[in-house]
Amino acid sequence: MMKIATLVCLLAVVTFRPGAVAGPPAQARNITEYSLAMGEPYPSEVDLAYRRLWKFLQRPNGRGRTSLEQTPFVAVQVGAYDAAEVPAAMGRIERGTAQANRFYGSDRFEPANAPLQFLIVFDSRSRRPVGPTGFFVSDTPNLGGIGKFGGIVAVYAGTR
């Protein structure tokens, strides 16, 4: 079971800490924050994330290559969950404080069925995770696009 309560507190610290956002502040202001909650990844998810990061860095698409010039961080999708499995994200969805460009699921009256993706953010220079946690999101930028995940500006690599 993921230690959601502890990690939500950590998200607040990371989000509101000065200097938490990579890159110039002007760049970060216009970028959408996608994370709803934080969670500790399972070892199998970390292994999968390393493989997907390696693939992305070997063959980034044109947009991904351009985005990597703007920020060295890469967000890799490693899992899929229902919102009901992530209490902190479920609470934000129910309160209406979760930002998303797409609808939360097929049943607008049952937000517990909303699909969430779990992402791990890496530093492409060191090829190491940026922190010990990953981020639950309901929406993502386009492949190779830039978004904020827990205050960290990163290129979205998807499941490549």
N, C-alpha and C positions, 0 to 999 in steps of 0.2 A: 504494500500500500504506500502510496506517495505521501510524503509529509507536507501536505498542502498548507496547513495553518502556519507552520514555520516559514515556509517558502514565500507565502504571501507577504509576510513581514519583511523578508529579505527583498522582495520586489519593490516594496515601498522605499526601502533604504537605497537600493540601486537606482530607482527612478528619480528620486529627489536629491541625490548626492551630486554636488557640483562636479563637473568634469566627467560624469558618467557616460555622456554621449560622445562617441568617436567622431572626429572630424570637426570642422569649424562650426560654431554655433549657428551661423546663418544658414548653413546647409541643413542642419538638423531641424530647424523650425518648420520647414515645409514638408516634412516626411511623416507619413501616417504611422502611429503606434498601433501595432497589431496584437500585442500580447494581452491575454485576459487573466492569466495566472501562471505561476511558476511551479515546476515539479522536478523531482530528482529522477534522472533517467535510470532505467534498468541497464545492467551491463550489456545485454543483447542489443539495446537501442544505441548505446555508445559505439559498439562494434560496427553496427550498420551505418551509423553516422560517419565514422572514419572512412568506410568504403565509399559512401556517396560523396563525401567531400573530395576524396582523391579523384574520383571520376569527373566531378565538376571542374576541378582545377586542371585536369589533363586536357579537357575539351570544353571550355566555356563557350557558350554561344556568343554572338556578336554583342548583344546587349549585356551579357554577364561580364564580358571582357572590359567593356566600357565602365560598368558599375564597379568592378574591382579596382579601377584607377581612382575612383572617388572614395572608397572605403575598403580596408583590408579584411573586414569581417564577413563571414558567409554563414547563412542560416540554412540548415539541412533538415528536411522533414524526415522523422524516423518512426512516427506512430500515429494512430488514429484512435480516438476515444469518443464516447458520447458525453455530452455536457453533464449528465447525471453522475458520471464517474469523477468529476472534478468540481467539488463543492464551491470553491472560490470563483471559478468561471461561471458556474450555474447561477450563483448569486448576482454576479454582474449582468448576466443576460436577463434575469428576472427583473432586476431594478431598472434595466434599460440604460445602463452606463457603459455597456460594451459597444465599442465602435466596430462596425463592419460595413463593407460595401455590398456584400451579398446577404441574402436572407439566411436566418439561423437554422433552417431545416425545412422539412416538408410539412410539418404541422406547427403553425404559428401559435396554437393554443397549448402545445406541449413542448416547451423549450428544453426539457430533459433529453429529447431525442436529437438535439442539434449536434451535428458532427464537429469535432475539434481535431486539429492536427497538433502534434507535439514536435517542436523544433529544438535543435541544439545549435548554438552559435559558436563558430570557430574563428580563430585568427588565421587567415590564410598564409601569413608569413611564417608563423611557428607551427602551424597545423595542429594546434592544441585548442581544446574548448576554452572559451572566454571565462567561464565560471563552472561551478559544480552543478548548475541547474539548467533545465531547458524551459521552454515557454509553450504554453497552450494558446492556440490561436483559432479563431473561427473563420478567418479570412487571411489571404496572403497576397503579396504583390504578384505580378506576373513573373514568370520564370526569368531570372536575370535582373529583375527589378530591385529597387531599394526600398526597405521598410525599416521601422524601428521595432525591436523586440526587447522589451524590458529596458528601454532607454538606449539600447545599443543599435546604432545604424549599421545594417548589414545587407548584403546581396542575398536574395532568395534563390537557393539552388534547387528547391523542390526535392523530388525523389530520384533524381538522375543518378 
